Every structure is written in C-alpha cells, then in structure tokens.
Amino acid sequence: MEPGFASSDIDTGRPHPARLYDYYLGGKDHYVVDRDAAEAVLRAVPEVRAMARENRAFLQRAVRFLVGEAGIRQIIDIGTGIPAAGNVHEVAQQASPGSRVVYVDVDPVAIAHSKALLAGNENTAIIDADLRHPEKILAHDGTRRLIDFSQPTGLLLVSVLPFISDAGDPWRIVVTLRDALAPGSYLVVAHATDASRPLVAQAAETVYNGSVSAQARMRSREEILRFFDGFELVDPGLVYIPLWRPDPVADVSGDPGKFWVLAGAGRKP
C-alpha cells in the first residue's frame, strides 16, 4: 500500500477480504495484517492463490460472454474489490465501447482506487453500497445514471455471496435484485463450496474466519443453485470454475474440483 494512503475510514488493524484477494493476485494494495492473514491461509491451503487466479479468469470470461455473445450492454458488479488488470469495464468496453458498468463495494481502499482508475470514464462508476442492502444499490444515483432497468442487465455476484451469512438471507437479497432486472438479463455467480474437498474447504474457512473482518460461508451445490431460482442456467450449467466456458488454450485436465468454487450464469426469461 502506498505510504500515506490510509485514512481514518480504513481499518488497517484487521485483514479485509478485498486486500487478501489483491495479495493472492500479486497486487500491492494491502497492509501487513493482510499479508500475514493471507500467508496463514496459504500455509493451510496452498491452492488458494491458484483459486484466486481462476476466479479472476472466470470473471473475465463471463464478461466476454455477456457482452460478446449475450448482447448485454450494461453491467452491475457487486463486491468488485480492488482494481486489477482486466477489470470488468475494460473487458466489456473492449468488446463493445459503449458498455456501461457500475461497480459496488464497501471497502474504502477499493472505492478510492476505483475512483482514480475510472476518472474521466463517463460510462463507468463506483458506488459505496453494501450487498446486504440491495434496495440502496438499486436506488443509488450512480446506478440510476448508468443502468436502464427496462433493458437487459448483467449482474455479477462473483465470490461475494459467501460473505453473507445464512441469517442475512442471501437468497432474499438475490431475489430483490432479480426482480428489478428486465427479462433477458443475466446473473453470474461464483461461490466457494465444501462439496468436493470438504476437509480442505472447512480448514480454509476456519483459518480465514479466524483472522479476517468479514466471515465467509461455504455452501453446498444445492444451496448455490438456489441463487438461480427464476433464471435459466446457460451451458455448461453450474460447474467447477475452470470448466465454465474455458478459453480454447486452457488446460482443464486433471481434477477441476480441487478449486472448490462453483460458477454459473443464468438468464432471466
């Protein structure tokens, strides 16, 4: 993290998921506490770094699908995290220059970096809002400026739903967002699961939740499928993350379940 970046709004005393993710991806926008927590997780589950990269690659493939194949021209990305190479708006606007993107996050570091990155890009915005309050996201001036809810929208919930507890009812949150979307819209989800590697996943969850400010919750395949209620899954369905429309040169041999993240996209009819 650059010297002098911290402010009273940024909690540098506890690790934050967005900054751990930045560390796993090889970024520099994190603090010592984030690096220490990330290394503790890596000692328990070394494949977490590879999972972060797979997650990023999936996000980019999903955006290319939305804009290039499905014809989507407006995207809401909730839980965007700290900007890294190949951001959603870069991928979308490369495929279709007029594409509009609204990023949503609550981490001050992610918001500050996004504002700097997006300066001068009139088709992109970052708003400070919490997934736990979807109504505020939908009603936010920044959302309303760029998103026409009478037209199909791409909704990205990539590795953010695990941070909503069952008590917070993430399924209700997704229904609220779904109901605001026009027919022809798409939902994209990536979610950690304990289905393929229960002992490893649970060990990672224990270490992670022991140090990070936001608690994560692994879910079963059935629980993750529930997020797609009211959507029609597109091929190849809900699959382990390397298997979702892999790039032609990608090597998906071996055991894709070792990444224990399920990913999919669904269309609202």
Residue pairs with C-beta under 8 A, 6 or more apart in sequence:
1 28
1 29
1 30
1 31
1 109
5 109
5 112
6 12
6 31
7 108
9 108
10 108
10 109
11 213
12 31
12 33
13 33
14 33
14 211
14 212
14 213
15 33
15 34
15 36
15 37
15 38
15 211
15 212
15 213
16 34
16 107
16 109
16 212
16 213
16 214
17 81
17 163
17 212
17 213
17 214
17 216
18 81
18 82
18 105
18 107
18 109
18 110
19 29
19 30
19 31
19 34
19 82
19 107
19 109
20 30
20 34
20 37
20 38
20 41
20 212
21 52
21 81
21 82
21 159
22 28
22 29
22 30
22 34
22 81
22 82
22 84
23 30
23 34
23 35
23 38
24 38
24 48
24 49
24 51
24 52
24 53
25 52
25 53
25 56
25 84
27 82
27 84
29 82
29 109
29 113
30 38
36 211
37 208
37 211
37 212
40 207
40 211
41 48
41 204
41 207
41 208
42 48
42 49
44 203
44 204
44 207
45 200
45 203
45 204
45 207
47 258
47 259
48 204
50 259
51 241
51 259
51 260
51 261
54 241
54 242
54 259
54 261
55 158
55 159
55 190
55 241
55 261
56 84
56 86
57 247
58 158
58 190
58 241
58 242
58 244
58 263
59 88
59 156
59 158
59 190
60 86
60 91
61 244
61 245
61 246
61 247
62 156
62 158
62 188
62 244
62 245
62 263
62 265
63 75
63 88
63 91
63 92
63 95
63 154
63 156
64 91
64 95
65 245
65 265
66 72
66 75
66 92
66 154
66 186
66 188
66 265
67 73
67 75
67 91
67 92
67 95
67 96
67 99
67 154
68 95
68 96
70 152
70 154
70 186
70 267
71 152
72 99
72 152
72 153
72 154
72 185
72 186
73 96
73 98
73 99
73 100
73 151
74 99
74 100
74 101
74 102
74 146
74 147
74 148
74 151
74 152
74 153
74 154
75 88
75 92
75 99
75 100
75 101
75 102
75 153
75 154
75 155
75 156
76 101
76 102
76 104
76 137
76 143
76 147
76 153
76 154
76 155
76 156
77 88
77 101
77 102
77 103
77 104
77 156
77 158
78 104
78 105
78 131
78 137
78 155
78 156
78 157
78 160
79 104
79 105
79 131
79 157
79 158
79 159
79 160
79 163
80 88
80 103
80 104
80 105
80 110
80 114
80 126
81 105
81 107
81 110
82 107
82 109
82 110
82 113
83 110
83 113
83 114
83 117
87 117
88 101
88 103
88 156
89 99
89 101
89 103
89 118
89 121
89 123
89 124
92 99
92 101
93 99
93 101
93 123
93 124
98 123
99 123
100 123
100 124
100 146
100 147
101 123
101 124
101 125
101 146
102 124
102 125
102 126
102 127
102 142
102 143
102 146
102 147
103 114
103 118
103 124
103 125
103 126
103 127
104 126
104 127
104 129
104 131
104 137
105 111
105 114
105 126
105 128
105 129
106 128
106 129
106 130
110 126
111 126
111 128
114 126
115 126
118 124
118 125
118 126
123 146
124 146
125 142
125 143
125 145
125 146
126 142
127 137
127 140
127 142
127 143
129 136
129 137
129 140
130 136
131 137
131 157
131 160
131 161
131 163
131 164
131 173
132 164
132 168
132 173
134 173
134 176
134 177
135 176
137 143
137 177
138 149
138 176
138 177
138 180
147 153
149 180
149 181
149 182
150 182
151 182
152 181
152 182
152 183
152 184
152 185
152 186
153 181
153 182
153 185
153 186
154 185
154 186
154 188
155 177
155 178
155 181
155 185
155 186
155 187
155 188
156 188
157 174
157 187
157 188
157 189
157 190
157 227
158 188
158 189
158 190
159 190
159 191
159 192
159 261
161 170
161 174
161 189
161 191
161 219
161 227
162 191
162 192
162 216
162 217
162 218
162 219
163 214
163 215
163 216
163 217
164 170
164 173
164 217
165 215
165 217
166 217
170 227
171 226
171 227
171 229
174 187
174 227
175 229
175 230
178 187
178 230
178 231
178 268
181 187
181 268
182 268
183 268
183 269
184 267
184 268
185 267
185 268
186 231
186 234
186 265
186 266
186 267
186 268
187 227
187 228
187 231
187 265
187 266
187 268
188 263
188 264
188 265
189 224
189 227
189 228
189 263
189 264
189 265
190 241
190 261
190 262
190 263
191 219
191 224
191 227
191 261
191 262
191 263
192 201
192 216
192 218
192 219
192 260
192 261
193 201
193 218
193 219
193 220
193 221
193 224
193 260
193 261
193 262
194 201
194 202
194 205
194 218
194 219
194 220
194 260
195 220
195 221
195 257
195 260
195 262
196 240
196 257
196 258
196 260
197 257
197 258
197 260
200 260
201 218
201 260
202 218
205 216
205 217
205 218
208 216
209 215
209 216
218 260
221 238
221 262
224 238
224 262
225 238
228 238
228 264
228 266
230 268
231 266
231 267
231 268
231 269
232 266
232 267
232 268
232 269
233 264
233 265
233 266
234 264
234 265
234 266
234 267
236 243
236 244
236 245
237 264
238 262
238 263
238 264
239 256
239 262
239 263
239 264
240 256
240 257
240 259
240 260
240 261
240 262
240 263
241 256
241 259
241 261
241 262
241 263
242 250
242 252
242 256
242 259
243 252
243 256
244 263
244 264
244 265
246 252
